[in-house]
Amino acid sequence: MRQHVNPLSVLYQQPLALPSPQELFVHPSLPLHLDIGAARGRFLLAMAERYPDRNHLGVEIRRPLVVAAEADRQAAGHTNLRYLFCNASLNLVQWLQDLPPGLLQLVTLQFPDPWFKSRHHKRRVLQPALLHSLALALPPQGTLLMQSDVLAVIEPMVAQVEASGCFERPCSDPVPWLAANPLAVPTERERLVLAQGLPVYRVRYHRHHGPVPALAEPQATHNPCVATRA
């Protein structure tokens, strides 16, 4: 899915209060999986079937895809799955801060729009405020999984996450990339890329056990949080 939507346009910069887990799910206390950029939603549909002991929330900026994904969810009758229209880098920040502690256990950010031109990098989904909110919402050992088929996209994401001082790779994971998807449920883009014999670059992080420092000033760095080390 490469039909770009400019998240900085006025249409997508409006305040949007997202529903709470209590409003979204029949069993809101189940561990939560958040998929940022859910596209058509088929990945999460499979995840909801494979992991019924979790709630799964997909957010997507392209409203027609959300409508189609929600129709599939309703037809399947899954009560542990929802899709929401939103601008993740803007609308998720406050929602994440309002989550009950420990509820969010897994975040997936897979094959985001690349926005190749330097002047368009500010349109990429993983912005400092969002990463900082993810670090605050994920409990220690909570998981952030990122994938892309474009090195020029995944490498800056990796640099941003690692510079934040809020995440660490599991000791068992190879560096720089995982050879296989640890969730064993591929996205549509992932299947397409692999079918063409092209590489997928994957990396998994866990939230470390230390506190999350305050968000750095935007003009200082791209790092959402810089841990103070002795």
C-alpha positions as CSV (number, residue, x, y, z in Angstrom):
1,M,0.0,0.0,0.0
2,R,1.8,3.1,-1.3
3,Q,-1.1,5.5,-1.7
4,H,0.5,8.3,0.4
5,V,-1.6,10.6,2.5
6,N,0.1,13.8,3.8
7,P,-0.4,13.6,7.6
8,L,0.6,17.3,7.8
9,S,-2.4,18.5,5.7
10,V,-5.1,20.4,7.6
11,L,-7.5,17.6,7.1
12,Y,-5.4,15.3,9.3
13,Q,-4.2,17.8,11.8
14,Q,-7.5,18.1,13.6
15,P,-7.8,17.1,17.3
16,L,-9.4,13.6,17.5
17,A,-10.3,11.9,20.8
18,L,-10.0,8.2,20.3
19,P,-12.3,5.8,22.2
20,S,-10.9,4.2,25.3
21,P,-10.3,0.4,25.5
22,Q,-13.5,0.1,27.6
23,E,-15.4,1.6,24.6
24,L,-13.6,-0.6,22.1
25,F,-13.5,-4.1,23.5
26,V,-15.8,-6.5,25.3
27,H,-12.9,-7.5,27.6
28,P,-10.8,-4.3,27.8
29,S,-8.4,-5.7,30.4
30,L,-6.8,-8.1,28.0
31,P,-3.2,-7.3,26.9
32,L,-3.3,-4.9,24.0
33,H,-1.6,-5.1,20.6
34,L,-1.4,-1.8,18.8
35,D,-0.7,-1.9,15.0
36,I,0.3,1.5,13.6
37,G,-0.6,1.8,10.0
38,A,-2.9,-1.2,9.7
39,A,-3.8,-0.6,6.0
40,R,-6.5,-3.0,4.9
41,G,-6.3,-4.8,8.2
42,R,-5.9,-8.4,7.1
43,F,-2.7,-8.8,9.2
44,L,-4.6,-7.9,12.4
45,L,-7.6,-10.0,11.4
46,A,-5.3,-13.0,11.3
47,M,-3.6,-11.9,14.6
48,A,-7.0,-11.7,16.3
49,E,-7.8,-15.3,15.3
50,R,-4.3,-16.6,16.3
51,Y,-4.1,-14.7,19.6
52,P,-7.7,-14.6,21.1
53,D,-6.2,-13.8,24.5
54,R,-5.2,-10.3,23.3
55,N,-7.1,-7.3,22.1
56,H,-5.9,-5.9,18.8
57,L,-6.2,-2.3,17.7
58,G,-5.2,-1.1,14.2
59,V,-5.0,2.6,13.4
60,E,-4.8,3.9,9.9
61,I,-4.8,7.3,8.3
62,R,-6.6,6.2,5.1
63,R,-10.3,6.2,6.0
64,P,-11.6,4.0,3.2
65,L,-9.3,1.2,4.4
66,V,-10.5,1.5,7.9
67,V,-14.1,1.2,6.7
68,A,-13.3,-1.9,4.7
69,A,-11.3,-3.5,7.6
70,E,-14.1,-2.8,10.1
71,A,-16.6,-4.5,7.7
72,D,-14.4,-7.6,7.6
73,R,-14.1,-7.5,11.4
74,Q,-17.8,-7.3,11.9
75,A,-18.4,-10.1,9.4
76,A,-15.9,-12.3,11.3
77,G,-17.5,-11.4,14.6
78,H,-14.3,-10.7,16.4
79,T,-14.8,-8.8,19.7
80,N,-11.0,-8.6,20.4
81,L,-10.3,-6.5,17.3
82,R,-11.0,-2.9,16.2
83,Y,-9.8,-0.5,13.6
84,L,-9.7,3.3,14.0
85,F,-9.1,6.2,11.6
86,C,-6.5,8.6,13.0
87,N,-3.3,10.4,12.3
88,A,-1.0,8.2,14.5
89,S,1.8,10.7,15.0
90,L,-0.7,13.2,16.3
91,N,-3.8,11.5,17.7
92,L,-2.2,8.5,19.4
93,V,0.0,10.6,21.7
94,Q,-2.6,11.5,24.3
95,W,-4.5,8.3,23.9
96,L,-1.3,6.3,24.8
97,Q,-0.7,8.5,27.8
98,D,-4.2,7.7,29.1
99,L,-3.9,3.9,28.9
100,P,-4.0,2.0,32.1
101,P,-0.4,1.0,33.1
102,G,0.7,-2.3,31.7
103,L,-2.2,-2.7,29.3
104,L,-0.1,-2.2,26.1
105,Q,2.1,-5.2,25.5
106,L,2.9,-5.2,21.8
107,V,3.3,-2.4,19.2
108,T,3.9,-3.2,15.5
109,L,5.0,-0.6,12.9
110,Q,5.3,-2.4,9.6
111,F,6.1,-1.1,6.1
112,P,5.3,2.6,6.8
113,D,5.0,5.1,3.9
114,P,8.7,5.9,3.0
115,W,8.5,9.6,2.2
116,F,11.9,9.4,0.5
117,K,12.6,13.2,0.0
118,S,14.5,14.8,2.9
119,R,11.9,17.6,3.1
120,H,9.2,15.1,3.6
121,H,10.8,13.2,6.4
122,K,8.7,15.1,8.9
123,R,5.7,13.3,7.4
124,R,7.0,9.9,8.5
125,V,4.9,8.2,11.2
126,L,7.6,7.6,13.8
127,Q,8.0,11.1,15.2
128,P,9.7,12.0,18.5
129,A,6.4,12.6,20.4
130,L,4.9,9.3,19.3
131,L,8.0,7.3,20.2
132,H,8.1,9.0,23.6
133,S,4.5,8.1,24.2
134,L,5.1,4.5,23.2
135,A,8.0,4.3,25.6
136,L,5.8,5.6,28.4
137,A,2.9,3.3,27.6
138,L,4.9,0.1,27.1
139,P,5.8,-1.7,30.4
140,P,9.3,-3.1,30.9
141,Q,9.8,-5.9,28.4
142,G,6.9,-4.7,26.3
143,T,7.6,-5.3,22.6
144,L,8.1,-2.9,19.7
145,L,8.4,-4.7,16.3
146,M,9.3,-2.7,13.2
147,Q,9.6,-3.9,9.6
148,S,10.3,-2.4,6.2
149,D,11.5,-3.4,2.8
150,V,13.3,-0.1,2.4
151,L,16.6,0.4,4.2
152,A,16.4,4.2,3.9
153,V,13.2,4.0,6.0
154,I,14.1,1.3,8.6
155,E,17.6,2.6,9.4
156,P,16.5,6.0,10.6
157,M,13.8,4.3,12.6
158,V,16.3,2.1,14.3
159,A,18.7,5.0,14.9
160,Q,15.8,7.0,16.6
161,V,14.7,4.1,18.8
162,E,18.2,3.2,19.9
163,A,19.2,6.8,20.5
164,S,16.2,7.3,22.7
165,G,17.7,5.2,25.5
166,C,14.3,3.7,26.2
167,F,14.5,0.4,24.3
168,E,16.9,-2.6,24.0
169,R,17.1,-5.5,21.7
170,P,16.6,-9.0,23.1
171,C,20.0,-10.6,23.6
172,S,18.8,-13.6,21.5
173,D,18.0,-11.4,18.4
174,P,20.6,-11.2,15.7
175,V,22.0,-7.8,14.6
176,P,21.1,-6.0,12.5
177,W,18.0,-7.8,11.3
178,L,15.7,-10.7,12.3
179,A,15.7,-13.4,9.7
180,A,12.0,-14.2,10.2
181,N,8.9,-12.5,11.5
182,P,8.6,-13.5,15.2
183,L,4.8,-13.2,15.0
184,A,4.5,-15.8,12.2
185,V,1.7,-13.7,10.7
186,P,2.9,-11.8,7.6
187,T,1.4,-8.6,6.4
188,E,0.1,-8.3,2.8
189,R,3.1,-6.1,1.9
190,E,5.5,-8.6,3.5
191,R,4.1,-11.5,1.5
192,L,4.4,-9.5,-1.7
193,V,8.0,-8.5,-1.1
194,L,9.0,-12.0,-0.1
195,A,7.3,-13.5,-3.2
196,Q,9.5,-11.2,-5.3
197,G,12.6,-12.6,-3.6
198,L,13.4,-9.2,-2.0
199,P,14.6,-8.7,1.6
200,V,12.5,-7.6,4.6
201,Y,14.4,-5.7,7.3
202,R,13.0,-6.5,10.8
203,V,14.0,-5.5,14.3
204,R,12.5,-6.1,17.7
205,Y,12.9,-4.1,20.8
206,H,11.9,-4.4,24.5
207,R,11.2,-1.5,26.8
208,H,14.0,-1.3,29.3
209,H,13.4,-1.3,33.0
210,G,14.5,2.3,33.6
211,P,12.4,5.4,33.8
212,V,11.5,7.3,30.6
213,P,13.0,10.9,30.6
214,A,11.0,13.9,29.5
215,L,10.6,14.5,25.8
216,A,13.6,16.4,24.4
217,E,13.0,19.9,22.8
218,P,12.2,19.5,19.1
219,Q,15.0,21.7,18.0
220,A,17.6,19.8,20.0
221,T,17.6,16.3,18.4
222,H,15.3,13.8,16.8
223,N,15.6,11.7,20.0
224,P,12.3,11.4,22.0
225,C,14.1,10.8,25.2
226,V,17.8,10.8,26.2
227,A,18.6,8.7,29.2
228,T,21.0,10.1,31.7
229,R,23.8,7.6,32.3
230,A,26.5,7.8,35.1
